[in-house]
Structures are given as structure tokens and as C-alpha cells.
Amino acid sequence: MVYRRLDSCLVIPPSKGRKPKALIKFLGGAFIGAVPEVTYSYFLENLAKAGYLIISVPYNVTFDHERVTRDIYQRFHSCLDSILLSGLPEYGISGAEIADLPFYSVGHSNGALLQVLTGSFFSEKIPKANAIISYNNRPASEAVPYFEQLGPLFKQMMPMMEASPIYSMSQSFSGDGLKALFDVAERIVPDYDPEAAVSLSKFVDQLPSVFDQVAQGISEFKPTPAENLDCFKKLYSVQHTLLVKFGFDAIDETDLLLETLKPRIESYGGKLEKVVLSGNHITPCIQEPRWQVGPIYTPADAIVQGIKSVSLNDTTVLSTTIANWFSTLQP
């Protein structure tokens, strides 16, 4: 996947030589959303091939969803302002061309929640359309069983945890642990980015950060799931919304979101649709296996290519469905 780092965001251009048909803001899920170039590369590459210019905003996991939503909003628009000013000359795209593009957003899992929150917290500079994939926002006590008991436990265990080599590795992201992480990234990302240390360090740093928040006694997300739903009912303002649900996803709450958003969207004459696709909660994160066919085509090559085709099909259908839906909104 071809991309450029700009400030704290990733800018993914459409396929070489193509002018973008629209701009997409992308947010990935909890934890994995910190390294979208690794965890969502195949999905994002497909959207880019369909002609979309993508700005992906990596973020770290936190229990304060309002704070991270506002932070992402500011970081995204700071990045967008930069490319509106200077364009993307290496891709042959001017700032004026970007300014004229329709603006859409895509979010998966926790990123889906954050996109809906963005469309509720803000009334200006929000997308024309939202594609919401595998929405879920369960209370912390359901997301992490026995959560209320974890706070005191972590507080007691923190001295031992801080002395643990695993905890130390996740804080310093150095040595063998970092090398192993880079090895995985090299296998997943075709165009390995030396600057990936920046985002990979953020990915590794999330674990002690979450431990610290739990040890401080945090026992619920902020706002709570119930408060979020109430906010959506009153304030959600995105004109077009596509809800994407997978056939095998035990933690999906798309139907609850549909029930919540429908009266609000009808009140301002918006459009709300839902599709159910083959796949599961991690379908957007499926990656293309890297397999080099030798000078002689063997049965093993045929098997790997067959598995590759099956494993990627659901992700391909997902990206095509979203790209086609966005296309219907363009004049």
C-alpha cells in the first residue's frame, strides 16, 4: 500500500495516475487503529484503487471516547488543511482539486463509534456520508468481564507488573520485542515504511496506558454507552449513513444503532441504509498473504492462491460495497 505520513496521519492516494473522486477519513478499531498501515492495508488499498483519497487517523485506546473523538477531529482537519494548502505534488493532486472533493468517512468497530460521535459532537466540517462497519459500544463491564474488580487488582499488582520484562518492553518498545514487531510489519506491509517505528511504538505503548487507567479506578467509558445513544438521538447530523453488519459477529450492535439513528435521520430528511455481508468482526483487517511463486508452478502454489482468494473475498466485497455506495452519492 502506498501512503505518506503527514503530521500524525496517513495519507493514501488513489491508484497512480488517477484523480481522486472523493476524500475519505478512516478510523480503525481499538488497539489496531493505532497502526492502520499494518492492520487495514488490504482494505484501504482497495478503497484507494477505487479512486478515493484517504486520510487515516491513528489513535490510541482510551476509556475517554469524547476526548479522543475531539482530538481525532482536530488532527484530521489539521492534516487536511496542510494538503489543501500544498496539495500532494508527488501524486499529481493539487490543493484546489482536494478542496472540491466530496467528503466521506469510514469507521470500523470502535472507530465506527468515534465516527458517529464526530457526527454528533460537531455540526461543521463533518462528512457528507458515514460508512459504519461493525458498530459496537458495550459497557466496560461487558467488554471486559469482571471489569469492576480489575481496578483494585491492578492497583495492587502494578509494582510487580512494572518490574515485569513484558511491561518494560511495552513501555520502552526496544530490543527483541520491537524487532519481532517489525518482522511482523515487514511481512504484512508490502512497502515497508522506516517511519513505522513511530506508529508501532504507539501501538506497543497502549497496554501500559490501559493498565494505568484501570489502576486509577476507571470503571466505565466516558460518555457511557447509554449517554452516547442519547446524544445520537438528539445531535447526529450526517446526511447519509450506511450501516454494515457481518453475518457472523457476536459483538455487533448495528441493529441497536439503526433503531437509535432512524428517527433522528428522518427528522432532517437524511438517508439511512443497512447491509449485511458475509464475514465477521475482523473481516476489514484480513491481509493479503505474501507468497512468492517459484520458477515452477507447484500444487502448493495452487493451494495458497486458492486460500488467498477465499480469505480475501469478504474483504474485497466489503470495500467494493462501500466504494459503490459512495459513488451513488456523487453527482
TORKOL-4160 file (C-alpha; in steps of 0.2 Angstrom, whole numbers, padded with zeros to 4 digits, m for minus):
331
<pt num="1" X="0000" Y="0000" Z="0000"/>
<pt num="2" X="0007" Y="0017" Z="m0005"/>
<pt num="3" X="0005" Y="0031" Z="0008"/>
<pt num="4" X="0013" Y="0046" Z="0015"/>
<pt num="5" X="0015" Y="0051" Z="0033"/>
<pt num="6" X="0009" Y="0069" Z="0036"/>
<pt num="7" X="0009" Y="0076" Z="0054"/>
<pt num="8" X="0001" Y="0062" Z="0064"/>
<pt num="9" X="m0010" Y="0055" Z="0050"/>
<pt num="10" X="m0008" Y="0043" Z="0035"/>
<pt num="11" X="m0012" Y="0050" Z="0018"/>
<pt num="12" X="m0016" Y="0036" Z="0005"/>
<pt num="13" X="m0018" Y="0042" Z="m0013"/>
<pt num="14" X="m0029" Y="0034" Z="m0026"/>
<pt num="15" X="m0020" Y="0022" Z="m0039"/>
<pt num="16" X="m0006" Y="0030" Z="m0048"/>
<pt num="17" X="m0012" Y="0042" Z="m0061"/>
<pt num="18" X="m0030" Y="0043" Z="m0055"/>
<pt num="19" X="m0038" Y="0059" Z="m0050"/>
<pt num="20" X="m0047" Y="0056" Z="m0033"/>
<pt num="21" X="m0066" Y="0055" Z="m0034"/>
<pt num="22" X="m0069" Y="0059" Z="m0015"/>
<pt num="23" X="m0060" Y="0061" Z="0001"/>
<pt num="24" X="m0062" Y="0048" Z="0015"/>
<pt num="25" X="m0057" Y="0049" Z="0033"/>
<pt num="26" X="m0054" Y="0032" Z="0041"/>
<pt num="27" X="m0053" Y="0026" Z="0059"/>
<pt num="28" X="m0049" Y="0008" Z="0064"/>
<pt num="29" X="m0054" Y="m0002" Z="0079"/>
<pt num="30" X="m0047" Y="m0001" Z="0097"/>
<pt num="31" X="m0029" Y="m0005" Z="0098"/>
<pt num="32" X="m0027" Y="m0010" Z="0080"/>
<pt num="33" X="m0032" Y="0008" Z="0075"/>
<pt num="34" X="m0015" Y="0014" Z="0080"/>
<pt num="35" X="m0007" Y="0005" Z="0065"/>
<pt num="36" X="m0019" Y="0005" Z="0051"/>
<pt num="37" X="m0005" Y="0004" Z="0038"/>
<pt num="38" X="m0002" Y="m0014" Z="0046"/>
<pt num="39" X="m0019" Y="m0019" Z="0051"/>
<pt num="40" X="m0030" Y="m0012" Z="0037"/>
<pt num="41" X="m0018" Y="m0011" Z="0022"/>
<pt num="42" X="m0028" Y="m0023" Z="0010"/>
<pt num="43" X="m0045" Y="m0014" Z="0014"/>
<pt num="44" X="m0038" Y="0003" Z="0012"/>
<pt num="45" X="m0028" Y="m0001" Z="m0003"/>
<pt num="46" X="m0044" Y="m0007" Z="m0011"/>
<pt num="47" X="m0053" Y="0009" Z="m0007"/>
<pt num="48" X="m0038" Y="0019" Z="m0015"/>
<pt num="49" X="m0039" Y="0008" Z="m0031"/>
<pt num="50" X="m0057" Y="0013" Z="m0032"/>
<pt num="51" X="m0052" Y="0031" Z="m0034"/>
<pt num="52" X="m0053" Y="0038" Z="m0016"/>
<pt num="53" X="m0040" Y="0049" Z="m0007"/>
<pt num="54" X="m0039" Y="0043" Z="0011"/>
<pt num="55" X="m0033" Y="0051" Z="0027"/>
<pt num="56" X="m0032" Y="0038" Z="0041"/>
<pt num="57" X="m0030" Y="0045" Z="0058"/>
<pt num="58" X="m0021" Y="0033" Z="0070"/>
<pt num="59" X="m0026" Y="0034" Z="0088"/>
<pt num="60" X="m0023" Y="0025" Z="0105"/>
<pt num="61" X="m0036" Y="0016" Z="0115"/>
<pt num="62" X="m0043" Y="0026" Z="0130"/>
<pt num="63" X="m0059" Y="0025" Z="0141"/>
<pt num="64" X="m0062" Y="0043" Z="0137"/>
<pt num="65" X="m0071" Y="0042" Z="0120"/>
<pt num="66" X="m0076" Y="0061" Z="0120"/>
<pt num="67" X="m0058" Y="0067" Z="0122"/>
<pt num="68" X="m0051" Y="0055" Z="0108"/>
<pt num="69" X="m0065" Y="0060" Z="0096"/>
<pt num="70" X="m0061" Y="0078" Z="0098"/>
<pt num="71" X="m0043" Y="0075" Z="0097"/>
<pt num="72" X="m0045" Y="0065" Z="0081"/>
<pt num="73" X="m0056" Y="0079" Z="0074"/>
<pt num="74" X="m0043" Y="0092" Z="0076"/>
<pt num="75" X="m0029" Y="0081" Z="0070"/>
<pt num="76" X="m0038" Y="0076" Z="0054"/>
<pt num="77" X="m0043" Y="0094" Z="0050"/>
<pt num="78" X="m0025" Y="0100" Z="0053"/>
<pt num="79" X="m0019" Y="0087" Z="0041"/>
<pt num="80" X="m0032" Y="0091" Z="0028"/>
<pt num="81" X="m0028" Y="0110" Z="0030"/>
<pt num="82" X="m0010" Y="0106" Z="0026"/>
<pt num="83" X="m0014" Y="0096" Z="0010"/>
<pt num="84" X="m0027" Y="0110" Z="0005"/>
<pt num="85" X="m0013" Y="0122" Z="0006"/>
<pt num="86" X="0001" Y="0112" Z="m0003"/>
<pt num="87" X="m0008" Y="0099" Z="m0012"/>
<pt num="88" X="0000" Y="0082" Z="m0015"/>
<pt num="89" X="0013" Y="0086" Z="m0029"/>
<pt num="90" X="0021" Y="0069" Z="m0028"/>
<pt num="91" X="0004" Y="0061" Z="m0033"/>
<pt num="92" X="0000" Y="0075" Z="m0045"/>
<pt num="93" X="m0015" Y="0081" Z="m0035"/>
<pt num="94" X="m0017" Y="0100" Z="m0031"/>
<pt num="95" X="m0025" Y="0108" Z="m0016"/>
<pt num="96" X="m0038" Y="0115" Z="m0026"/>
<pt num="97" X="m0043" Y="0098" Z="m0033"/>
<pt num="98" X="m0044" Y="0091" Z="m0015"/>
<pt num="99" X="m0055" Y="0106" Z="m0009"/>
<pt num="100" X="m0068" Y="0102" Z="m0022"/>
<pt num="101" X="m0069" Y="0083" Z="m0017"/>
<pt num="102" X="m0085" Y="0076" Z="m0008"/>
<pt num="103" X="m0080" Y="0072" Z="0010"/>
<pt num="104" X="m0085" Y="0054" Z="0017"/>
<pt num="105" X="m0079" Y="0044" Z="0032"/>
<pt num="106" X="m0077" Y="0026" Z="0036"/>
<pt num="107" X="m0075" Y="0018" Z="0054"/>
<pt num="108" X="m0073" Y="0000" Z="0060"/>
<pt num="109" X="m0078" Y="m0006" Z="0077"/>
<pt num="110" X="m0073" Y="0007" Z="0090"/>
<pt num="111" X="m0068" Y="0018" Z="0075"/>
<pt num="112" X="m0086" Y="0016" Z="0070"/>
<pt num="113" X="m0092" Y="0023" Z="0087"/>
<pt num="114" X="m0080" Y="0038" Z="0085"/>
<pt num="115" X="m0086" Y="0042" Z="0068"/>
<pt num="116" X="m0104" Y="0043" Z="0075"/>
<pt num="117" X="m0098" Y="0053" Z="0089"/>
<pt num="118" X="m0090" Y="0065" Z="0077"/>
<pt num="119" X="m0106" Y="0067" Z="0068"/>
<pt num="120" X="m0115" Y="0071" Z="0084"/>
<pt num="121" X="m0102" Y="0082" Z="0093"/>
<pt num="122" X="m0099" Y="0093" Z="0078"/>
<pt num="123" X="m0110" Y="0102" Z="0066"/>
<pt num="124" X="m0097" Y="0110" Z="0054"/>
<pt num="125" X="m0084" Y="0101" Z="0044"/>
<pt num="126" X="m0092" Y="0084" Z="0046"/>
<pt num="127" X="m0093" Y="0071" Z="0032"/>
<pt num="128" X="m0107" Y="0071" Z="0019"/>
<pt num="129" X="m0109" Y="0052" Z="0022"/>
<pt num="130" X="m0103" Y="0039" Z="0035"/>
<pt num="131" X="m0100" Y="0021" Z="0032"/>
<pt num="132" X="m0101" Y="0012" Z="0049"/>
<pt num="133" X="m0094" Y="m0005" Z="0050"/>
<pt num="134" X="m0097" Y="m0017" Z="0064"/>
<pt num="135" X="m0103" Y="m0004" Z="0077"/>
<pt num="136" X="m0102" Y="m0009" Z="0095"/>
<pt num="137" X="m0101" Y="0001" Z="0111"/>
<pt num="138" X="m0104" Y="m0011" Z="0126"/>
<pt num="139" X="m0102" Y="m0005" Z="0144"/>
<pt num="140" X="m0084" Y="m0009" Z="0150"/>
<pt num="141" X="m0091" Y="m0022" Z="0162"/>
<pt num="142" X="m0097" Y="m0032" Z="0147"/>
<pt num="143" X="m0082" Y="m0028" Z="0136"/>
<pt num="144" X="m0071" Y="m0034" Z="0149"/>
<pt num="145" X="m0079" Y="m0047" Z="0161"/>
<pt num="146" X="m0077" Y="m0043" Z="0180"/>
<pt num="147" X="m0071" Y="m0026" Z="0175"/>
<pt num="148" X="m0076" Y="m0018" Z="0192"/>
<pt num="149" X="m0064" Y="m0030" Z="0201"/>
<pt num="150" X="m0049" Y="m0026" Z="0189"/>
<pt num="151" X="m0046" Y="m0009" Z="0196"/>
<pt num="152" X="m0041" Y="m0014" Z="0214"/>
<pt num="153" X="m0032" Y="m0029" Z="0207"/>
<pt num="154" X="m0022" Y="m0019" Z="0195"/>
<pt num="155" X="m0018" Y="m0006" Z="0208"/>
<pt num="156" X="m0011" Y="m0020" Z="0220"/>
<pt num="157" X="m0001" Y="m0028" Z="0205"/>
<pt num="158" X="0006" Y="m0013" Z="0197"/>
<pt num="159" X="0023" Y="m0014" Z="0207"/>
<pt num="160" X="0025" Y="m0032" Z="0201"/>
<pt num="161" X="0019" Y="m0028" Z="0183"/>
<pt num="162" X="0031" Y="m0013" Z="0182"/>
<pt num="163" X="0045" Y="m0025" Z="0186"/>
<pt num="164" X="0040" Y="m0037" Z="0173"/>
<pt num="165" X="0050" Y="m0038" Z="0157"/>
<pt num="166" X="0034" Y="m0038" Z="0147"/>
<pt num="167" X="0028" Y="m0022" Z="0154"/>
<pt num="168" X="0046" Y="m0015" Z="0152"/>
<pt num="169" X="0046" Y="m0020" Z="0134"/>
<pt num="170" X="0029" Y="m0012" Z="0131"/>
<pt num="171" X="0035" Y="0004" Z="0139"/>
<pt num="172" X="0052" Y="0005" Z="0130"/>
<pt num="173" X="0047" Y="m0004" Z="0114"/>
<pt num="174" X="0065" Y="m0009" Z="0112"/>
<pt num="175" X="0076" Y="m0024" Z="0109"/>
<pt num="176" X="0069" Y="m0041" Z="0104"/>
<pt num="177" X="0051" Y="m0036" Z="0107"/>
<pt num="178" X="0052" Y="m0022" Z="0094"/>
<pt num="179" X="0062" Y="m0032" Z="0082"/>
<pt num="180" X="0048" Y="m0046" Z="0082"/>
<pt num="181" X="0035" Y="m0032" Z="0079"/>
<pt num="182" X="0045" Y="m0025" Z="0065"/>
<pt num="183" X="0047" Y="m0043" Z="0057"/>
<pt num="184" X="0028" Y="m0044" Z="0058"/>
<pt num="185" X="0025" Y="m0027" Z="0050"/>
<pt num="186" X="0038" Y="m0031" Z="0036"/>
<pt num="187" X="0028" Y="m0047" Z="0031"/>
<pt num="188" X="0011" Y="m0038" Z="0031"/>
<pt num="189" X="0015" Y="m0021" Z="0024"/>
<pt num="190" X="0022" Y="m0023" Z="0006"/>
<pt num="191" X="0030" Y="m0006" Z="0005"/>
<pt num="192" X="0039" Y="m0006" Z="0022"/>
<pt num="193" X="0040" Y="0011" Z="0030"/>
<pt num="194" X="0055" Y="0015" Z="0041"/>
<pt num="195" X="0045" Y="0028" Z="0050"/>
<pt num="196" X="0033" Y="0014" Z="0056"/>
<pt num="197" X="0043" Y="0015" Z="0072"/>
<pt num="198" X="0033" Y="0030" Z="0076"/>
<pt num="199" X="0016" Y="0021" Z="0075"/>
<pt num="200" X="0022" Y="0004" Z="0081"/>
<pt num="201" X="0028" Y="0012" Z="0097"/>
<pt num="202" X="0011" Y="0020" Z="0099"/>
<pt num="203" X="0004" Y="0003" Z="0097"/>
<pt num="204" X="0015" Y="m0005" Z="0110"/>
<pt num="205" X="0013" Y="0009" Z="0122"/>
<pt num="206" X="m0006" Y="0006" Z="0123"/>
<pt num="207" X="m0005" Y="m0009" Z="0135"/>
<pt num="208" X="0003" Y="0000" Z="0150"/>
<pt num="209" X="m0008" Y="0015" Z="0147"/>
<pt num="210" X="m0024" Y="0005" Z="0148"/>
<pt num="211" X="m0016" Y="m0004" Z="0164"/>
<pt num="212" X="m0013" Y="0013" Z="0172"/>
<pt num="213" X="m0031" Y="0019" Z="0168"/>
<pt num="214" X="m0038" Y="0003" Z="0176"/>
<pt num="215" X="m0027" Y="0005" Z="0191"/>
<pt num="216" X="m0033" Y="0023" Z="0194"/>
<pt num="217" X="m0050" Y="0016" Z="0196"/>
<pt num="218" X="m0058" Y="0020" Z="0179"/>
<pt num="219" X="m0073" Y="0008" Z="0178"/>
<pt num="220" X="m0083" Y="0014" Z="0163"/>
<pt num="221" X="m0081" Y="0023" Z="0146"/>
<pt num="222" X="m0084" Y="0041" Z="0145"/>
<pt num="223" X="m0098" Y="0045" Z="0139"/>
<pt num="224" X="m0106" Y="0029" Z="0144"/>
<pt num="225" X="m0115" Y="0019" Z="0130"/>
<pt num="226" X="m0132" Y="0025" Z="0136"/>
<pt num="227" X="m0126" Y="0043" Z="0136"/>
<pt num="228" X="m0119" Y="0040" Z="0118"/>
<pt num="229" X="m0136" Y="0033" Z="0112"/>
<pt num="230" X="m0145" Y="0048" Z="0119"/>
<pt num="231" X="m0133" Y="0060" Z="0111"/>
<pt num="232" X="m0135" Y="0052" Z="0094"/>
<pt num="233" X="m0154" Y="0053" Z="0096"/>
<pt num="234" X="m0153" Y="0072" Z="0098"/>
<pt num="235" X="m0137" Y="0078" Z="0089"/>
<pt num="236" X="m0132" Y="0066" Z="0075"/>
<pt num="237" X="m0131" Y="0076" Z="0059"/>
<pt num="238" X="m0123" Y="0067" Z="0045"/>
<pt num="239" X="m0134" Y="0067" Z="0029"/>
<pt num="240" X="m0131" Y="0049" Z="0023"/>
<pt num="241" X="m0127" Y="0034" Z="0033"/>
<pt num="242" X="m0123" Y="0016" Z="0028"/>
<pt num="243" X="m0123" Y="0003" Z="0042"/>
<pt num="244" X="m0113" Y="m0013" Z="0038"/>
<pt num="245" X="m0115" Y="m0028" Z="0048"/>
<pt num="246" X="m0107" Y="m0045" Z="0046"/>
<pt num="247" X="m0116" Y="m0062" Z="0046"/>
<pt num="248" X="m0105" Y="m0069" Z="0060"/>
<pt num="249" X="m0101" Y="m0056" Z="0073"/>
<pt num="250" X="m0106" Y="m0059" Z="0091"/>
<pt num="251" X="m0102" Y="m0042" Z="0097"/>
<pt num="252" X="m0110" Y="m0032" Z="0084"/>
<pt num="253" X="m0123" Y="m0019" Z="0089"/>
<pt num="254" X="m0128" Y="m0012" Z="0072"/>
<pt num="255" X="m0147" Y="m0015" Z="0075"/>
<pt num="256" X="m0147" Y="m0005" Z="0091"/>
<pt num="257" X="m0138" Y="0009" Z="0082"/>
<pt num="258" X="m0151" Y="0008" Z="0067"/>
<pt num="259" X="m0165" Y="0009" Z="0080"/>
<pt num="260" X="m0157" Y="0024" Z="0088"/>
<pt num="261" X="m0152" Y="0034" Z="0072"/>
<pt num="262" X="m0168" Y="0031" Z="0062"/>
<pt num="263" X="m0180" Y="0044" Z="0070"/>
<pt num="264" X="m0166" Y="0057" Z="0071"/>
<pt num="265" X="m0160" Y="0055" Z="0052"/>
<pt num="266" X="m0179" Y="0055" Z="0047"/>
<pt num="267" X="m0181" Y="0072" Z="0056"/>
<pt num="268" X="m0169" Y="0081" Z="0045"/>
<pt num="269" X="m0173" Y="0071" Z="0029"/>
<pt num="270" X="m0157" Y="0061" Z="0028"/>
<pt num="271" X="m0154" Y="0044" Z="0022"/>
<pt num="272" X="m0150" Y="0028" Z="0032"/>
<pt num="273" X="m0147" Y="0011" Z="0025"/>
<pt num="274" X="m0141" Y="m0006" Z="0032"/>
<pt num="275" X="m0132" Y="m0020" Z="0023"/>
<pt num="276" X="m0127" Y="m0037" Z="0029"/>
<pt num="277" X="m0112" Y="m0045" Z="0022"/>
<pt num="278" X="m0103" Y="m0062" Z="0023"/>
<pt num="279" X="m0089" Y="m0061" Z="0036"/>
<pt num="280" X="m0085" Y="m0057" Z="0054"/>
<pt num="281" X="m0079" Y="m0044" Z="0065"/>
<pt num="282" X="m0061" Y="m0044" Z="0059"/>
<pt num="283" X="m0065" Y="m0045" Z="0040"/>
<pt num="284" X="m0059" Y="m0027" Z="0037"/>
<pt num="285" X="m0042" Y="m0032" Z="0044"/>
<pt num="286" X="m0039" Y="m0048" Z="0034"/>
<pt num="287" X="m0022" Y="m0046" Z="0024"/>
<pt num="288" X="m0016" Y="m0052" Z="0008"/>
<pt num="289" X="m0004" Y="m0067" Z="0011"/>
<pt num="290" X="0013" Y="m0064" Z="0004"/>
<pt num="291" X="0018" Y="m0079" Z="m0006"/>
<pt num="292" X="0032" Y="m0079" Z="m0019"/>
<pt num="293" X="0028" Y="m0092" Z="m0033"/>
<pt num="294" X="0044" Y="m0101" Z="m0038"/>
<pt num="295" X="0051" Y="m0103" Z="m0056"/>
<pt num="296" X="0040" Y="m0119" Z="m0057"/>
<pt num="297" X="0021" Y="m0118" Z="m0053"/>
<pt num="298" X="0018" Y="m0132" Z="m0040"/>
<pt num="299" X="0002" Y="m0139" Z="m0031"/>
<pt num="300" X="0007" Y="m0129" Z="m0016"/>
<pt num="301" X="0006" Y="m0113" Z="m0026"/>
<pt num="302" X="m0011" Y="m0118" Z="m0031"/>
<pt num="303" X="m0017" Y="m0121" Z="m0014"/>
<pt num="304" X="m0010" Y="m0105" Z="m0007"/>
<pt num="305" X="m0018" Y="m0095" Z="m0021"/>
<pt num="306" X="m0035" Y="m0104" Z="m0018"/>
<pt num="307" X="m0034" Y="m0100" Z="0001"/>
<pt num="308" X="m0029" Y="m0082" Z="m0003"/>
<pt num="309" X="m0044" Y="m0080" Z="m0014"/>
<pt num="310" X="m0056" Y="m0086" Z="m0001"/>
<pt num="311" X="m0049" Y="m0077" Z="0013"/>
<pt num="312" X="m0049" Y="m0060" Z="0004"/>
<pt num="313" X="m0066" Y="m0062" Z="m0004"/>
<pt num="314" X="m0076" Y="m0055" Z="0010"/>
<pt num="315" X="m0064" Y="m0040" Z="0012"/>
<pt num="316" X="m0065" Y="m0036" Z="m0006"/>
<pt num="317" X="m0084" Y="m0037" Z="m0006"/>
<pt num="318" X="m0084" Y="m0025" Z="0009"/>
<pt num="319" X="m0073" Y="m0012" Z="0001"/>
<pt num="320" X="m0082" Y="m0014" Z="m0016"/>
<pt num="321" X="m0099" Y="m0011" Z="m0007"/>
<pt num="322" X="m0093" Y="0004" Z="0002"/>
<pt num="323" X="m0085" Y="0012" Z="m0013"/>
<pt num="324" X="m0100" Y="0008" Z="m0024"/>
<pt num="325" X="m0112" Y="0016" Z="m0011"/>
<pt num="326" X="m0101" Y="0032" Z="m0010"/>
<pt num="327" X="m0102" Y="0033" Z="m0029"/>
<pt num="328" X="m0121" Y="0033" Z="m0029"/>
<pt num="329" X="m0120" Y="0049" Z="m0019"/>
<pt num="330" X="m0109" Y="0059" Z="m0031"/>
<pt num="331" X="m0117" Y="0069" Z="m0045"/>
